[in-house]
Every structure is written in C-alpha cells, then in structure tokens.
C-alpha cells in the first residue's frame, strides 16, 4: 500500500513539473514577443548602429574553411566552401534581462538588422551573389553574431613552373565595400583560418591558412581601407601525375636509345624513333590542355620538350648511320683516322665484332675454311707443284714441245698418284699439257675475280662495322642523357 502511494506521488510530481516548464516556456515566448516589439519599434537597419558617428564600428571576422572544391589552373580560379562568422555590437539593440524574465538572446532574420557589407575583394564568380539570409543571434548587450555558409570563387595566381610538384598560395581578401576604416574597422579574431572541420582534398594538401590585416589607402580616396587576407597554402598531391604522366614518359624515353641497338637490316630503326616521338607528343598535348597559357613552362613540360628534342636528334643520327651502313662498293675507302679511332679502339670498347664473328670471341681461321670458303690461288699452286717440273708450259699461248724424258719425269713425280706403268708417247704428253694450260688459265681468272669481289665486299663490311660502332656509341650517350634528365627532374621536385 505504501509503495503504491509513493509511486502515485512521484507521478503527480512529474506532471506538475512538466506543467510548470510549459508555463515557463510560454512565459518566455511571451517575453520574446514583447522584446521583439520593443526593440524593432523604432529601429532602422539602413544606418550604422553607433551612438557617436565619429567612432568606428568594430566588426570581428572569422573564416572556417570546410572544403576546397576545385583549383582551376587554366582559368586560375579557386572554388572553396567557407563558413563566415561576423560579430559586432549594435548600440540600439540592447535590453535589460530582468525586465524580460532573464531572456538573454534571441534569433531573428539577418535582414532585419544592420549588416556590414563585408565582401570578397578578389571574387571571380560570373554572377554576383548576396550572402545567405540566415538568422543572427542577438544578445542582451547588443552583440550580434552572424554565421553564414558561402561557396566562393576567387582569383588565384597559379604558378605551374614545378608542376606536378608545385606549391600554390591562394588569397581570400575580405573587406568592407563602402565603409572606410574610420567607419568600420575589421578585426581578425584568429591569426589563421579555422581548419578544424576541413575535409581533405584528393588533389591538394592543405598546409596552412595564415591571416594578415592590411590597411590600404587607394588613389581615389584619402581614407584608409582595412582588409583581412587569408592565404591558403596548398601542396599538390603528385602521385596521380607521377603514375599517369611522368613514369610513362620516362619509360618511353628509355625506348629511344634502343633504336640504335636495333639491327640496321631490320628496316625499323627510323620507325621506332618516329613512333616514340608521336607518343611523347600525345602526352605533351595532355599536359598543355590542363595548364594555363603562360610564359612559365611546367617542369614536366620541360622534360617532355627535352626528351622530344633528344629523340629527334637520335632519329636524325639514325638516318645518317643508315646511310653509312648502306655504303656499297662505290664508296670511298675508310679514312685512316676513322680506321684507327673507330675500328681499332671504339669497337673494342663497345664490344663490336666483325660480320660473322661470335658475340664473345672472334672466329678462328680453321672454322672459316671449314664453312666452305674458296681456297686462294697460292694454295692451288702448292697443290700443283709436282707438275711444275714437267716440260709442258702451264700458261701462255704459243708453240711448245715435250722432250723425250717426259715419260720418266711424269712417272717419277706422279707415280704415287696414278701408278703409270707404261710409256707415254710425245703426242699424248703434248695433248695433256695443252688441256692443263687451258684449265690453269680458267682457274687464274676465277681466283682473280674472287679476290676482286672479296676486296669490294671487304670495303662494304668495314663501313657496316663503322655504322655499328657509331650505333653503340650513341646508344650509350643517349641512355646517359635520359638517366641524367630523369635524375634532374626528380632533384628539382625534391
């Protein structure tokens, strides 16, 4: 029974408390209505709310950066999402809290009170937009706080000299448009913008937002005009550009020197250089489309231009080397200095061997002969030396005769080869010598023609070797250039 009565008592207590709170709220609402009528009965929002017009009205400014929406390098426009807080004291909007049941603040539409005409000086929006008509908080001591969101488009001088490893500084300058410093003075509440609610950007890294107050006297007026400039310090996140623009360019650049290693007989040396040049041109156009048309060339653009110049030079050198490679029998002999410098020294440095030689060691003479090479005339004379003591002439034209001892001489020298066992008549000997003379003349003609052809082909082979040595030399030169250019761009970026 006692427990039941206790619960009923608690329930009645809560009911009385709720009724009392509702009465208090209704009472405060009544006092708020009365306060609103009393304050704005004779109030005008057209004039500056100061009791002494010779004194300046202090306006506090605080900027909270919420998000960087876009940085347009080509049009040099920064789009940002800001929260702007303005606070000032209105001398005609004060009340005694005791007269209004302790009411210390009310919220009213901002267009009902006087507002400072604080604008963004470096605004770059196509259409002029007014501030958002949000409510203001009015305190009993006359302090008005106005918080309004804004999406601003401001001009920003973008320096793309070190793109994509660049840092940018964009300014947001706020000041009164019509009031000078003697009428409205802007006070910065913080040394920098508020970044506590900043949403990270995928392309830009926010490194700071310092604020500086400036007092400028323009040529049109003698009065000072104060303003507050917030500087956004931005650093570009370069990973996207490294993987999509820089690394492909470096890889394509290392393909260009390989054109010198490509065999000249393949017919693709010039085609490779032209293809690489066209690929770099496509990447250069991609960079140029996103950059502003200014005199400052981006760092990656300089790298592209240097690489394209190098590839153009390599293609031109490839054409010259191809002409050297295709020098035929009508070409002049190789100069002595080229033979010493290129064929004797540089060929050993760059491991260039003659045509038909192995990549690691020269081919031996025995291997050359075993591959079906034609024997020289000296070798043929050594093989035919036993016939030289015969009375038959081996060359020339004219009458000749065989002596009586031809049978013995032929038997003495050729007995081991043919095993002749009977005498050879003088008529048979002369007929044999005549046929042998004709055969010898034919062999001499073939041997001389082979020597001439070998000398002619040797001249062409030497020019091909000169071209191959120059190919290897320029290949390593251009490899070194590409390597040092890549190191240089990385060093400037760091």
Residue pairs with C-beta under 8 A, 6 or more apart in sequence:
27 101
28 101
28 103
31 100
31 101
31 103
32 100
32 103
32 106
34 100
35 95
35 100
35 103
35 106
36 106
36 108
38 95
39 92
39 93
39 95
40 112
43 92
43 93
43 113
45 111
45 112
45 113
45 114
45 115
46 114
47 114
48 57
48 114
48 179
48 183
48 184
49 57
49 89
49 90
49 91
49 92
49 93
49 114
50 57
50 91
51 91
56 181
56 182
56 183
56 184
56 185
57 88
57 89
57 116
57 183
57 184
57 185
58 88
58 89
58 185
58 187
59 86
59 87
59 88
59 116
59 118
59 176
59 184
59 185
59 186
59 187
60 85
60 86
60 87
60 88
60 186
60 187
60 188
60 189
61 84
61 85
61 86
61 118
61 174
61 186
61 187
61 188
61 189
61 228
62 84
62 85
62 188
62 189
62 190
62 194
63 82
63 83
63 84
63 85
63 172
63 174
63 193
63 194
63 209
63 211
63 230
64 82
64 83
64 84
64 85
64 193
64 194
64 195
64 196
64 197
65 80
65 81
65 82
65 193
65 194
65 195
65 198
65 206
65 209
65 232
66 81
66 82
66 83
66 149
66 197
66 198
66 199
67 80
67 81
67 198
67 199
67 201
68 78
68 79
68 80
68 81
68 201
68 204
68 206
68 232
68 234
69 79
69 80
69 81
69 151
70 77
70 78
70 79
71 77
71 78
71 79
71 156
71 158
71 168
71 170
71 203
71 204
71 234
72 78
72 79
73 158
73 160
73 163
73 290
73 291
73 292
74 290
74 291
74 292
74 293
75 292
76 155
76 156
76 157
76 158
76 292
77 124
77 153
77 154
77 155
77 156
78 152
78 153
78 154
78 155
78 156
78 170
78 232
79 151
79 152
79 153
80 151
80 152
80 154
80 172
80 232
81 149
81 150
81 151
82 149
82 150
82 151
82 152
82 172
83 147
83 148
83 149
83 150
83 194
83 197
84 118
84 131
84 147
84 148
84 149
84 150
84 174
85 145
85 146
85 147
86 115
86 116
86 118
86 145
86 146
87 143
87 144
87 145
87 146
88 116
88 143
88 144
89 141
89 142
89 143
89 144
90 113
90 114
90 138
90 142
90 143
90 144
91 142
92 142
93 113
93 138
93 142
93 144
94 140
94 141
94 142
95 103
95 140
96 140
97 103
97 104
97 140
103 140
104 139
104 140
105 137
105 138
105 139
105 140
106 137
106 138
107 135
107 136
107 137
107 138
108 135
108 136
108 138
109 133
109 135
109 136
110 131
110 133
110 134
110 135
110 136
110 146
110 148
111 133
113 136
113 138
113 144
115 131
115 146
116 176
116 179
116 184
117 176
117 177
117 178
117 179
118 174
118 175
118 176
118 177
118 186
119 174
119 175
119 176
119 177
120 152
120 154
120 172
120 173
120 174
121 173
121 174
121 175
121 227
122 154
122 155
122 171
122 172
122 173
123 152
123 153
123 154
123 155
124 153
124 154
124 155
125 152
125 153
131 148
131 150
132 148
132 149
132 150
134 146
134 147
134 148
134 149
136 144
136 145
136 146
137 144
137 145
137 146
138 144
139 145
152 172
154 170
154 171
154 172
156 168
156 170
156 171
158 168
158 292
159 166
159 168
159 296
160 166
160 291
160 292
160 294
160 296
160 298
161 296
161 297
161 298
161 299
162 298
162 299
162 492
162 493
163 236
163 241
163 287
163 291
163 298
163 299
163 300
163 301
164 236
164 238
164 240
164 241
164 242
164 245
164 246
164 298
164 299
164 300
165 236
165 238
165 299
165 492
165 493
165 494
166 236
167 207
167 233
167 234
167 235
167 236
168 204
168 232
168 233
168 234
168 235
168 236
169 231
169 232
169 233
169 234
170 231
170 232
170 234
171 229
171 230
171 231
171 232
172 229
172 230
172 231
172 232
173 227
173 228
173 229
173 230
174 186
174 227
174 228
174 229
174 230
175 186
175 225
175 226
175 227
175 228
176 183
176 184
176 186
176 225
176 226
180 221
180 223
180 224
180 225
181 215
181 223
181 224
181 225
181 226
182 223
182 224
185 226
186 213
186 226
186 227
186 228
187 213
188 211
188 213
188 228
190 211
191 210
191 211
192 208
192 209
192 210
192 211
192 230
193 209
193 210
193 211
193 230
193 232
195 206
195 209
198 206
200 206
202 237
203 236
203 237
203 240
204 234
204 235
204 236
204 237
205 234
205 235
205 236
205 237
206 232
206 233
206 234
207 233
207 234
207 235
208 231
208 233
209 230
209 231
209 232
209 233
210 230
210 231
210 233
211 228
211 229
211 230
211 231
212 228
212 229
212 231
213 226
213 227
213 228
213 229
214 226
214 227
214 228
214 229
215 224
215 225
215 226
216 224
216 225
216 226
216 227
217 223
217 224
217 225
218 225
238 493
241 300
245 283
245 286
245 287
245 300
246 300
246 303
246 489
248 283
249 280
249 283
249 300
249 303
249 304
249 307
250 482
250 486
252 276
252 279
252 280
252 283
252 307
253 276
253 280
253 307
253 310
253 311
253 482
253 485
253 486
254 479
254 482
255 272
255 276
256 272
256 273
256 276
256 307
256 310
256 311
256 314
256 478
256 482
257 314
257 474
257 475
257 476
257 478
257 479
257 482
258 272
258 475
259 269
259 272
259 273
259 276
259 314
259 315
259 318
260 269
260 314
260 317
260 318
260 321
260 471
260 472
260 474
260 475
260 478
261 471
261 472
261 475
262 268
262 269
262 272
264 321
264 322
264 325
264 326
264 464
264 467
264 468
264 471
269 318
269 322
270 315
270 318
270 319
270 322
273 311
273 314
273 315
273 318
274 315
276 311
277 308
277 311
277 312
277 315
280 304
280 307
280 308
280 311
281 308
283 304
284 301
284 304
284 305
284 308
287 298
287 300
287 301
287 304
288 301
291 298
291 301
297 305
299 489
299 492
299 493
300 489
302 489
303 485
303 489
306 485
307 482
307 485
310 478
310 481
310 482
310 485
314 474
314 478
317 474
321 467
321 470
321 471
321 474
322 467
324 463
324 466
324 467
324 470
325 463
325 464
325 467
325 468
327 460
327 463
327 464
328 460
329 456
329 457
329 459
329 460
331 459
331 460
331 463
333 459
334 343
334 459
334 462
334 463
334 466
338 466
339 462
342 466
342 469
342 470
343 462
343 465
343 466
343 469
346 352
346 469
346 473
347 353
347 465
347 469
350 469
350 472
350 473
350 476
351 359
351 472
352 465
352 468
352 469
352 472
353 359
353 362
354 362
354 461
354 465
355 461
355 464
355 465
356 363
356 368
357 363
369 375
374 450
376 447
377 443
377 444
377 447
377 448
377 451
380 443
380 447
384 440
386 413
386 414
387 394
387 413
387 436
388 394
389 409
389 413
390 406
390 409
390 410
390 413
390 433
391 401
391 402
391 403
391 406
391 409
391 429
391 433
392 400
392 402
392 406
392 429
392 430
392 432
392 433
392 434
392 436
392 437
393 400
393 433
393 437
394 436
394 437
394 440
395 437
395 440
395 441
395 444
396 437
400 430
400 433
401 426
401 430
402 426
402 429
402 430
402 433
404 426
406 424
406 426
406 429
407 423
407 424
407 429
410 420
410 424
410 429
411 420
414 420
